[in-house]
Amino acid sequence: MKRLSFLTMALVGLVLTGQTATATVRDWQLDTVHSNFYFRISHIYSIVNGQFNDFTGEIKFDPKNLAESRFYFEIKTDSIDTNNAKRDKHLQSGDFFDSGTFPPMIFESVKITDAGNNVYEVLGKFTVKGETYDLTLPLTLAGVKNHPAAQDKEVIGFNGEVTIDRLAYKVGTGKFHEMGLVGKDVEILVTLEALSDK
Amino acid sequence: MPNVMTSQDKTERIKLKAYRALVVGGLLLVIAGALSIPFVYESQTLWYKIGLDKTFLRGGQMIGLLAAVLLFVQILLAARGKFLKELFGIAALMRWHRTNGIVISFLAVSHALLILVPEGITNLPIGKKYWPEMVGMLLLCIVVAMAVSSHFREKLRLNYKRWRAIHKLLGYLVIMFLAVHVLFVSESFEQIVPRAALLIFFAGVVISIILSKKTK
């Protein structure tokens, strides 16, 4: 009877501790209006800039509990926008993203490590055109503060840059790169703002 | 008493043949000019297509331009101006109008397929930023609907007067949509010569319609 009571109390204590740990990892609602995944790529001599206009995300972040923190983004490839309708349509075609067959690109964090100076190395699984790759996204915590325009909210910001070889992710076959038309290295700027109730 | 052709009749017949040849020759020249546009005024979209995709796209552009020329001709045939009536006769004009309508529908569908296949059939240009393409899609639907409703008017039990009124109205709409679609969908028509040629042709058709109504 005593053993049973002890076990029961231990179990309750374990559950409560777990709940407490989970409760410290804050949920942040991604502010899609003030976030984006910008990219730059070379075209012959110039640089073409673009972004994605339709994406969703989940951010759970606590610098004191990186184990439970999480970044998840789903980006609709057919929302690509390089300020040229015909180019955007070509990018959505089989020559590049094949948006009709593979609508979303997904990044899901697996492990977050503190690299110091407010930089967090977010190791995750990046799914593009149906295949999943390991990708580390270095995100710099820009800050957390009371939202200047919404008194009941706090805002958190992250910025990160990474350069990837699009051909490694099969976004393109390389024919345009061989022709000297389109570069293969894509500079990506991830800039995020997320909100949470105080 | 045998029919004797006077020298005046002979002159008239030669004149008629010459005018017919001029009209047909002029039309063939316009068609040749239109079909040369994807080569002489190549759109940048073609630069980013390789192999079969490039062939499909260029072929689709050529078929589209042919359909466009025939659409303008279609309006002239329908207007049946005095000049064309005297040259060819009403029966021939009506017969060509019917056949031309079917040909235009097939060309329009082929144009759409050849243009869309290189980008992928699952990658249709739908959305505000693709508005010139969407005007083209609307145009295609109207053209096919007109051809089908005309060809099967009796089977569909469409009242002739009502069908004719709608057919006429749609015909004018089609020409306006066509001009807008061609002017804004293709980079080729951002260049002076093709743009001017299209606008002159469009204006010519409009003037012919107005004149044909005045002389009726």
Interface residues (C-beta under 8 A of the other chain):
Chain A: D78 A85 K86 D88 K89 H90 Q92 S93 G94 D95 D98 S99 G100 T101 K175 F176 L181
Chain B: Q44 T45 Y48 I50 P118 E119 G120 I121 T122 N123 P125 K129 Y130 E187
